[in-house]
Amino acid sequence: MIGLFASRGRLVSKDVSPWQTFSGRGMKFHLQSYDWNGCASVSHLSMKAFLGLMTMETVICTPYAKDLPLFSFDSISAFGKNSPSTFKEGDMIRLSELAGEMTSAYLDLFASARDVERSAKMERNRAYVEGLIRNGGPAINAVRKMLGDEPAETLFRKQLFGTD
């Protein structure tokens, strides 16, 4: 999916130290984070576990200069079963095609989206991320158990969502 962002504009790599690669509880993660077209933060997190029998891919786009919602897509494959976040199970080739179509449709919205004042948009983005952190959920809870509270929260704020 990062390729779709690259094909629609300019991705500028951000420093993701010390999170470029990290591991815990039998899982190995790789993180990339970018500024996209000077209007959004885009991150890509991949994970492998159990000798590759379980994989995860997450793409997050956090617009900070356009009036668009955050975009987050997760795809998990575990022991032969696939569960992309917007789908349950099925033909993985078709599910991948649908994920690409959904991402392309989202990216199409940038062309006509209204420009917004950056600080106000970032404040809304921060409020969303702080709600995730405060209320917990499967992803943040798992990362907290693996890394501890403060490192997990820094990872979510600074690297995954680009709000810090």
C-alpha positions as CSV (number, residue, x, y, z in Angstrom):
1,M,0.0,0.0,0.0
2,I,2.9,2.4,0.6
3,G,3.5,2.1,-3.2
4,L,0.1,3.7,-3.8
5,F,1.1,6.7,-1.7
6,A,4.5,6.9,-3.6
7,S,2.7,6.7,-7.0
8,R,0.5,9.7,-6.0
9,G,3.1,12.0,-4.7
10,R,6.3,12.4,-2.7
11,L,7.2,10.3,0.3
12,V,10.0,11.8,2.5
13,S,11.4,9.4,5.1
14,K,11.3,10.4,8.7
15,D,13.7,9.3,11.4
16,V,12.1,6.4,13.2
17,S,14.9,5.8,15.7
18,P,14.9,3.7,17.8
19,W,11.8,2.0,16.3
20,Q,13.0,1.0,12.8
21,T,13.2,-2.5,14.0
22,F,12.1,-3.8,17.4
23,S,11.0,-7.1,18.8
24,G,9.3,-8.7,21.8
25,R,7.2,-11.7,22.8
26,G,8.3,-13.6,19.7
27,M,7.3,-10.8,17.3
28,K,9.7,-8.8,15.1
29,F,8.5,-5.4,13.8
30,H,9.8,-3.1,11.1
31,L,8.6,0.5,10.9
32,Q,8.8,3.2,8.2
33,S,7.4,6.7,8.5
34,Y,7.0,9.4,5.9
35,D,5.8,12.9,5.3
36,W,3.6,12.6,2.2
37,N,3.2,15.6,-0.1
38,G,3.6,18.0,2.8
39,C,0.1,17.3,3.9
40,A,0.0,14.0,5.8
41,S,2.1,11.7,7.9
42,V,2.1,8.1,6.6
43,S,3.5,5.1,8.5
44,H,3.9,1.5,7.6
45,L,4.4,-1.1,10.4
46,S,5.0,-4.8,9.5
47,M,5.3,-7.7,11.9
48,K,6.4,-11.4,11.7
49,A,6.0,-14.0,14.3
50,F,6.0,-17.8,14.7
51,L,8.6,-18.3,11.9
52,G,6.5,-16.2,9.5
53,L,3.3,-18.2,10.2
54,M,1.8,-14.9,11.5
55,T,2.2,-11.6,9.8
56,M,0.7,-8.2,10.2
57,E,0.8,-5.1,8.1
58,T,-0.5,-1.7,9.2
59,V,-0.7,1.5,7.1
60,I,-1.8,4.8,8.8
61,C,-2.3,8.1,7.1
62,T,-2.8,11.1,9.3
63,P,-3.6,14.2,7.3
64,Y,-2.5,17.5,8.9
65,A,-3.2,20.0,6.1
66,K,-6.4,18.6,4.5
67,D,-9.9,18.2,5.9
68,L,-9.9,14.4,5.7
69,P,-10.2,11.7,8.4
70,L,-7.3,9.5,9.5
71,F,-6.9,6.3,7.5
72,S,-5.8,3.1,9.1
73,F,-5.6,-0.3,7.5
74,D,-4.6,-3.6,9.2
75,S,-4.0,-6.9,7.5
76,I,-3.3,-10.0,9.6
77,S,-2.5,-13.5,8.4
78,A,-2.2,-16.1,11.1
79,F,-1.7,-19.8,10.5
80,G,-3.3,-19.7,7.0
81,K,-6.3,-17.4,7.9
82,N,-6.4,-13.8,6.7
83,S,-8.3,-11.0,8.4
84,P,-7.9,-7.5,6.9
85,S,-9.5,-4.9,9.1
86,T,-12.3,-4.1,6.8
87,F,-13.0,-7.7,5.9
88,K,-13.3,-11.0,7.7
89,E,-12.2,-13.9,5.6
90,G,-12.1,-14.9,2.0
91,D,-10.1,-15.0,-1.2
92,M,-6.8,-13.2,-0.2
93,I,-6.1,-12.0,-3.8
94,R,-9.6,-10.3,-4.0
95,L,-9.3,-8.9,-0.5
96,S,-5.9,-7.4,-1.4
97,E,-7.4,-5.9,-4.6
98,L,-10.3,-4.4,-2.5
99,A,-7.8,-3.0,0.0
100,G,-5.9,-1.3,-2.9
101,E,-9.2,0.0,-4.3
102,M,-10.2,1.4,-0.9
103,T,-6.8,3.1,-0.5
104,S,-6.9,4.5,-4.0
105,A,-10.4,6.0,-3.3
106,Y,-9.1,7.6,-0.1
107,L,-6.1,9.1,-1.9
108,D,-8.4,10.5,-4.7
109,L,-10.1,12.6,-2.0
110,F,-6.9,14.6,-1.4
111,A,-7.2,16.3,-4.7
112,S,-10.5,17.9,-3.8
113,A,-10.2,18.1,0.0
114,R,-10.3,21.5,1.6
115,D,-7.1,22.9,3.0
116,V,-7.2,23.4,6.8
117,E,-5.2,25.3,9.3
118,R,-2.4,22.9,10.4
119,S,-2.4,23.5,14.1
120,A,-6.2,23.0,14.4
121,K,-6.1,19.8,12.4
122,M,-3.1,18.5,14.4
123,E,-5.1,19.2,17.6
124,R,-8.0,17.1,16.4
125,N,-5.5,14.3,15.4
126,R,-3.9,14.5,18.8
127,A,-7.3,14.2,20.5
128,Y,-8.0,11.1,18.5
129,V,-4.7,9.5,19.4
130,E,-4.9,10.4,23.0
131,G,-8.3,8.8,23.1
132,L,-6.8,5.6,21.7
133,I,-4.0,5.7,24.3
134,R,-6.4,6.5,27.2
135,N,-9.1,4.0,26.3
136,G,-6.8,1.2,25.2
137,G,-7.5,-1.4,22.6
138,P,-6.0,-4.5,21.1
139,A,-3.0,-2.8,19.4
140,I,-2.0,-0.3,22.1
141,N,-2.6,-2.9,24.9
142,A,-0.3,-5.5,23.1
143,V,2.4,-2.9,22.5
144,R,2.2,-1.7,26.1
145,K,2.7,-5.3,27.4
146,M,5.7,-5.7,25.1
147,L,7.4,-2.3,25.5
148,G,5.9,-0.7,28.6
149,D,3.5,2.3,28.8
150,E,5.8,5.2,28.0
151,P,7.6,3.7,25.0
152,A,4.3,2.4,23.6
153,E,2.7,5.8,23.9
154,T,5.7,7.5,22.3
155,L,5.6,5.0,19.4
156,F,1.9,5.7,18.8
157,R,2.1,9.5,19.1
158,K,5.4,10.2,17.3
159,Q,5.9,7.4,14.8
160,L,2.6,5.7,13.9
161,F,0.3,8.7,13.9
162,G,2.8,11.6,13.7
163,T,1.0,13.8,16.2
164,D,3.9,14.5,18.5
